[in-house]
């Protein structure tokens, strides 16, 4: 299982005390603040409430993450801010020495990488009502981010990450750990479809650095006007992979039920395509890649939740959506969804 997921996904999180994190904010950035720990998958994330009213996010990246991968995320954020300064994404805050990413001078071997980011106001989309205008806003913002990163290159861009859809085939052993027989059969059938119909054409799609995780928790909207997007957060899964994966990942979390299954995903894809045109081959794979993301979610989260039950609530935050998505794809031929996206973008 370690080989399938990598060291950052199979290692327990570090446990930095609030006092130590607060001392770091004081010594490195000169910020007197009250800190609170936020839920996270593998890094430590703190909400920083400064005495002067400002807010920040302190991110302590897992010490087992490859340094080149961490540097890549930092560089990608800096690049996107320069290319698209009006995008609602976090900005890195330099410390007193001008550093935006560094390992604190702490004793011990497991020292995380520290970064301070600006706080983005808004309500996570998971807690807000959803509509087509909002989905279109997401699609347009994601396309603007894609365009901002289109010319970005970095030595760590091709780092190995379990959440890259191009790596999904190696997750098959994890399916055996799914407890319920009917759930396991549903996931295995989706894996079979991916290997037969999607894996090969996926390798032929254009690639670039993408956000790779625009789910309902990483999308912020205005509390009083939820159709307005106010933030795209968490670049921790960014990687160079198929551009179409970015669109499919965002779209899959907006799936509804019955006749409404693809209404919001179609609104997102249409808005993305209007800003950053997709190739025909990419449009044809949006629906299969949506199914693949749901499959990846259940495979990884079901296994990790069993390994780290104390963090189960956060690890499985998207699992129920993923199971519903897999069921929807199993009930109707994927070709129907493909035709819908193709007609829409045409």
C-alpha positions as CSV (number, residue, x, y, z in Angstrom):
1,X,0.0,0.0,0.0
2,X,2.9,2.3,0.7
3,X,4.1,2.1,-2.9
4,X,0.6,2.9,-4.2
5,X,0.1,6.0,-2.0
6,X,3.6,7.3,-1.3
7,X,5.2,8.3,2.0
8,X,3.2,11.5,2.7
9,X,-0.1,9.6,2.5
10,X,1.1,6.6,4.6
11,X,2.7,8.7,7.4
12,X,1.0,10.1,10.5
13,X,0.8,13.9,10.7
14,X,3.2,15.8,13.0
15,X,1.6,17.4,16.1
16,X,2.9,20.9,16.6
17,X,1.5,22.6,19.7
18,X,-0.5,25.9,19.4
19,X,2.1,27.6,21.6
20,X,5.0,26.5,19.3
21,X,3.1,27.6,16.2
22,X,2.3,30.9,17.9
23,X,6.0,31.4,18.8
24,X,6.9,30.8,15.2
25,X,4.5,33.5,14.0
26,X,6.0,35.9,16.5
27,X,9.6,35.2,15.8
28,X,9.5,34.8,12.1
29,X,6.8,37.2,11.0
30,X,6.5,39.5,14.1
31,X,2.8,38.7,14.4
32,X,1.2,38.4,17.8
33,X,-1.8,36.1,17.3
34,X,-4.2,33.6,18.5
35,X,-4.0,30.3,16.6
36,X,-6.5,27.5,16.1
37,X,-5.8,24.2,14.4
38,X,-7.9,23.5,11.2
39,X,-8.7,20.0,9.9
40,X,-6.3,18.7,7.2
41,X,-5.3,15.5,5.5
42,X,-1.5,15.3,5.9
43,X,-0.2,18.8,6.7
44,X,-0.8,21.0,9.8
45,X,-3.0,24.0,9.0
46,X,-3.5,26.8,11.6
47,X,-5.9,29.8,11.5
48,X,-3.9,32.8,12.6
49,X,-5.9,35.7,14.2
50,X,-3.5,38.6,14.6
51,X,-3.9,41.1,17.5
52,X,-4.3,43.9,14.9
53,X,-7.3,42.1,13.3
54,X,-5.5,40.6,10.3
55,X,-6.0,36.9,9.5
56,X,-3.6,34.4,8.0
57,X,-3.1,30.7,7.3
58,X,0.0,29.0,8.7
59,X,0.8,25.8,6.9
60,X,3.3,23.4,8.3
61,X,4.0,20.9,5.5
62,X,4.7,17.3,6.4
63,X,8.5,16.7,6.9
64,X,8.3,13.6,4.8
65,X,7.2,15.5,1.7
66,X,10.0,15.8,-0.9
67,X,11.6,19.3,-0.7
68,X,11.3,19.7,-4.4
69,X,7.6,19.1,-4.2
70,X,7.2,21.7,-1.5
71,X,9.3,24.2,-3.5
72,X,7.2,23.5,-6.5
73,X,3.9,24.4,-4.7
74,X,5.5,27.6,-3.4
75,X,6.7,28.6,-6.9
76,X,3.4,27.7,-8.5
77,X,1.5,30.1,-6.1
78,X,4.0,32.9,-6.7
79,X,3.8,32.4,-10.5
80,X,0.0,32.4,-10.5
81,X,-0.2,35.6,-8.5
82,X,2.1,37.4,-10.9
83,X,0.3,36.1,-14.0
84,X,-3.2,36.7,-12.7
85,X,-3.1,39.1,-9.8
86,X,-6.9,39.5,-9.7
87,X,-7.4,35.7,-9.1
88,X,-8.8,35.0,-5.6
89,X,-6.0,32.7,-4.4
90,X,-3.7,33.0,-1.3
91,X,-0.6,35.1,-1.4
92,X,2.6,34.0,0.4
93,X,3.7,36.3,3.2
94,X,7.5,36.9,3.5
95,X,9.0,36.6,7.0
96,X,11.3,39.2,8.5
97,X,14.2,37.8,6.4
98,X,12.2,37.8,3.2
99,X,11.6,34.0,3.1
100,X,8.2,32.6,2.1
101,X,9.1,29.0,2.7
102,X,11.6,27.6,5.3
103,X,12.2,24.9,7.9
104,X,12.1,26.5,11.4
105,X,15.2,26.1,13.6
106,X,13.6,23.3,15.7
107,X,15.4,20.4,17.2
108,X,14.7,16.9,15.9
109,X,14.6,15.2,12.5
110,X,10.9,15.7,11.7
111,X,10.9,19.5,11.1
112,X,8.1,20.7,8.8
113,X,8.3,23.4,6.2
114,X,6.6,26.6,7.3
115,X,4.6,29.0,5.0
116,X,2.3,31.9,6.0
117,X,-0.5,32.8,3.5
118,X,-3.1,35.5,3.4
119,X,-6.5,34.5,4.6
120,X,-9.4,34.5,2.0
121,X,-12.8,35.4,3.3
122,X,-15.8,33.3,2.3
123,X,-17.9,30.3,3.0
124,X,-16.8,26.8,1.8
125,X,-19.0,25.7,-1.0
126,X,-19.9,22.6,0.8
127,X,-21.9,24.7,3.3
128,X,-23.6,27.0,0.6
129,X,-26.5,26.5,-1.8
130,X,-25.4,25.6,-5.3
131,X,-26.6,27.0,-8.6
132,X,-25.6,27.2,-12.3
133,X,-24.2,30.8,-12.0
134,X,-22.0,29.6,-9.2
135,X,-20.8,26.6,-11.2
136,X,-20.0,28.9,-14.2
137,X,-18.1,31.2,-11.8
138,X,-16.0,28.2,-10.7
139,X,-15.3,27.1,-14.2
140,X,-14.2,30.6,-15.3
141,X,-11.9,31.0,-12.3
142,X,-10.4,27.6,-12.7
143,X,-9.8,28.4,-16.4
144,X,-8.1,31.7,-15.5
145,X,-5.9,29.7,-13.0
146,X,-5.1,27.2,-15.8
147,X,-4.1,30.0,-18.1
148,X,-1.9,31.6,-15.4
149,X,-0.1,28.3,-14.9
150,X,0.1,27.3,-18.6
151,X,3.7,28.5,-19.0
152,X,4.9,27.5,-15.5
153,X,7.7,25.0,-15.2
154,X,9.6,23.7,-12.2
155,X,11.9,20.8,-11.5
156,X,9.3,19.4,-9.0
157,X,6.3,19.7,-11.2
158,X,6.3,16.0,-12.1
159,X,6.5,14.8,-8.5
160,X,4.8,11.6,-7.7
161,X,1.4,12.1,-6.0
162,X,-1.3,9.6,-5.3
163,X,-4.0,12.1,-6.3
164,X,-2.8,12.3,-9.9
165,X,-5.4,10.6,-12.0
166,X,-2.7,9.2,-14.3
167,X,-1.7,7.0,-11.3
168,X,-5.1,5.5,-10.6
169,X,-4.3,2.0,-11.9
170,X,-1.8,1.4,-9.1
171,X,-4.6,1.9,-6.6
172,X,-6.4,-1.3,-7.5
173,X,-4.9,-3.2,-4.5
174,X,-6.7,-0.7,-2.2
175,X,-10.1,-1.8,-3.5
176,X,-9.7,-5.2,-1.8
177,X,-9.9,-3.4,1.6
178,X,-13.4,-1.9,1.0
179,X,-15.6,-3.7,3.5
180,X,-19.0,-4.0,1.8
181,X,-19.1,-6.4,-1.1
182,X,-21.5,-4.3,-3.2
183,X,-19.3,-1.2,-2.7
184,X,-16.2,-3.1,-3.6
185,X,-17.9,-4.5,-6.8
186,X,-19.0,-1.0,-7.8
187,X,-15.4,0.3,-7.4
188,X,-13.8,-2.6,-9.2
189,X,-16.2,-2.2,-12.2
190,X,-15.2,1.5,-12.4
191,X,-11.5,0.5,-12.3
192,X,-12.2,-2.0,-15.1
193,X,-13.8,0.7,-17.3
194,X,-10.9,3.1,-16.6
195,X,-8.3,0.5,-17.6
196,X,-10.2,-0.5,-20.8
197,X,-11.3,2.8,-22.1
198,X,-9.7,5.8,-20.4
199,X,-6.1,5.0,-19.3
200,X,-4.6,5.0,-22.9
201,X,-6.3,8.2,-24.2
202,X,-5.5,10.0,-20.9
203,X,-1.8,9.6,-21.6
204,X,-2.2,11.4,-25.0
205,X,-3.8,14.6,-23.6
206,X,-1.9,17.8,-23.2
207,X,-0.3,18.4,-19.8
208,X,0.5,21.3,-17.6
209,X,0.6,22.3,-14.0
210,X,-2.9,22.3,-12.5
211,X,-4.6,22.9,-9.1
212,X,-5.8,19.3,-9.1
213,X,-8.3,19.5,-6.2
214,X,-11.0,22.1,-6.6
215,X,-13.5,20.3,-4.4
216,X,-16.4,21.8,-2.3
217,X,-14.0,22.4,0.6
218,X,-11.4,24.3,-1.5
219,X,-13.9,26.6,-3.1
220,X,-15.0,29.7,-1.2
221,X,-18.1,31.8,-2.0
222,X,-19.6,35.0,-0.7
223,X,-21.8,34.3,2.4
224,X,-24.5,36.7,1.3
225,X,-24.1,36.1,-2.5
226,X,-23.2,32.4,-2.8
227,X,-23.1,32.6,-6.6
228,X,-19.9,34.7,-6.3
229,X,-16.6,32.8,-5.9
230,X,-14.3,34.4,-3.4
231,X,-11.4,32.0,-3.2
232,X,-9.6,28.9,-4.5
233,X,-7.4,27.5,-1.7
234,X,-5.1,24.5,-1.0
235,X,-2.5,24.0,-3.7
236,X,-1.1,20.9,-1.8
237,X,-2.1,18.5,-4.6
238,X,-0.9,20.6,-7.5
239,X,1.0,18.6,-10.1
240,X,1.8,18.6,-13.9
241,X,-0.7,16.2,-15.4
242,X,-3.6,16.2,-17.9
243,X,-5.2,19.6,-18.1
244,X,-8.6,18.0,-18.5
245,X,-8.2,16.4,-15.1
246,X,-8.6,19.8,-13.5
247,X,-11.9,20.4,-15.1
248,X,-13.2,16.9,-14.4
249,X,-12.2,17.0,-10.7
250,X,-14.1,20.3,-10.2
251,X,-17.1,19.1,-12.1
252,X,-17.5,15.7,-10.4
253,X,-18.2,17.3,-7.0
254,X,-21.2,19.3,-8.5
255,X,-23.1,16.2,-9.7
256,X,-26.7,16.2,-8.8
257,X,-29.3,13.4,-8.9
258,X,-31.7,12.1,-11.6
259,X,-32.3,14.6,-14.5
260,X,-30.1,17.1,-12.6
261,X,-27.0,14.9,-12.5
262,X,-25.0,16.9,-15.0
263,X,-26.7,20.3,-15.0
264,X,-24.1,22.0,-12.8
265,X,-21.0,20.1,-14.2
266,X,-22.1,21.2,-17.6
267,X,-22.3,24.8,-16.5
268,X,-18.8,24.6,-15.1
269,X,-17.4,22.9,-18.2
270,X,-19.0,25.4,-20.6
271,X,-17.6,28.4,-18.7
272,X,-14.2,26.8,-18.5
273,X,-14.2,26.1,-22.3
274,X,-15.3,29.6,-23.1
275,X,-12.3,31.0,-21.3
276,X,-9.7,28.3,-22.0
277,X,-10.8,26.2,-24.9
278,X,-10.6,22.4,-24.5
279,X,-9.5,20.1,-27.3
280,X,-12.0,17.6,-28.6
281,X,-10.1,14.7,-27.1
282,X,-10.2,16.4,-23.7
283,X,-13.9,17.1,-23.8
284,X,-14.5,13.4,-24.7
285,X,-12.7,12.4,-21.5
286,X,-14.3,14.8,-19.0
287,X,-17.1,12.3,-18.0
288,X,-14.8,9.3,-17.7
289,X,-12.3,11.3,-15.7
290,X,-15.1,12.5,-13.4
291,X,-15.9,8.8,-12.7
292,X,-12.1,8.1,-12.2
293,X,-11.9,10.9,-9.6
294,X,-14.7,9.4,-7.6
295,X,-13.1,6.0,-7.9
296,X,-9.7,7.5,-6.7
297,X,-11.5,9.2,-3.8
298,X,-13.1,6.0,-2.4
299,X,-10.0,3.9,-2.9
300,X,-7.7,6.3,-1.0
301,X,-10.0,7.6,1.7
302,X,-11.5,4.3,2.7
303,X,-8.0,2.9,3.2
304,X,-6.6,5.9,4.9
305,X,-9.6,6.3,7.2
306,X,-9.0,2.7,8.4
307,X,-5.3,3.5,9.1
308,X,-5.9,6.8,10.8
309,X,-9.3,6.6,12.5
310,X,-8.7,9.7,14.6
311,X,-8.8,11.8,11.4
312,X,-11.5,9.8,9.7
313,X,-14.0,12.7,9.6
314,X,-11.7,14.9,7.6
315,X,-10.2,12.1,5.4
316,X,-13.7,10.9,4.3
317,X,-15.2,14.4,3.8
318,X,-15.7,13.7,0.1
319,X,-16.3,9.9,0.3
320,X,-20.1,10.0,0.4
321,X,-20.2,12.2,-2.7
322,X,-17.8,9.9,-4.5
323,X,-19.9,6.8,-3.8
324,X,-23.0,8.6,-5.1
325,X,-21.1,9.6,-8.2
326,X,-19.9,6.1,-8.9
327,X,-23.4,4.8,-8.5
328,X,-24.7,7.4,-11.0
329,X,-22.0,6.4,-13.6
330,X,-22.8,2.7,-13.1
331,X,-26.5,3.3,-13.8
332,X,-26.1,5.2,-17.1
333,X,-23.6,4.6,-19.9
334,X,-20.7,7.0,-19.8
335,X,-21.3,7.6,-23.6
336,X,-24.4,9.6,-22.7
337,X,-22.5,12.0,-20.5
338,X,-19.7,12.3,-23.1
339,X,-22.2,13.2,-25.8
340,X,-23.7,15.9,-23.5
341,X,-20.4,17.6,-22.9
342,X,-19.4,17.4,-26.5
343,X,-22.7,19.0,-27.7
344,X,-22.4,21.7,-25.1
345,X,-18.8,22.7,-26.0
346,X,-19.6,22.5,-29.7
